[in-house]
Amino acid sequence: MPIPDARARFEQARVARLATVRPNGRPHLVPIVFALQDDLVYSIVDAKPKRGRDLVRLTNIAAEPRVEMLVDHYAEDWQALWWVRIDGIATVVETGPRRDVAIRLLLDKYRQYDDWAAPFGAAIVIQIERWSSWSFSS
């Protein structure tokens, strides 16, 4: 059952799981930081330790742009459980105004970037097509 404040819960979440599809059809799931503005979700490749700049998620999006993102809350009191998922179409943006927006929004949301000296890489921009949500108490 959809929850009334699903968008606010999604927007306020600090981390999400991004699901993409590998060329062989297998899912690929990775935690990401993100920002929401209007019907777009922004994320960016930053300099946190990774196995390289050729990220699987970017390769997957280039081949299959349909993605899902999930934010959730778990508690031992199961009446507090909830999740919010978006389905959308992702684009990898290497340069330009949409990448600049991604950087600005992420700098505003995550103070950890305040002293960030490392350059940012490509942005992921997701056009939301559908919202889904559930809450134990709804």
Disulfide bonds with the S-S distance in Angstrom:
none
